[in-house]
């Protein structure tokens, strides 16, 4: 699996900054996230940009995580805890 490609770009007259990440999965699917930030918000909260990047990184990780197939027995409730617990394992 590839690593995300990150980029920032200023746009608009108000000086908004676009923080973006793209990730191509092994099956060719392209996942993209975009977040617009206003410089005034970043001035008031110095942790805004790192927090935004961290949040986007977490989302990209969850979206690109490979699912764990559940067994048929688990899917039909034969395993204690049900399918949801087996998938999280």
Secondary structure, 3 states (H helix, E strand, C coil): CCCCEEEEEEECCCCEEEEEEEEECCCCCEEEEEEEECHHHHHHCCCHHHHHHHHHHHHHHHHHCCCCCCCHHHHCCCCCCHHHHHHHC
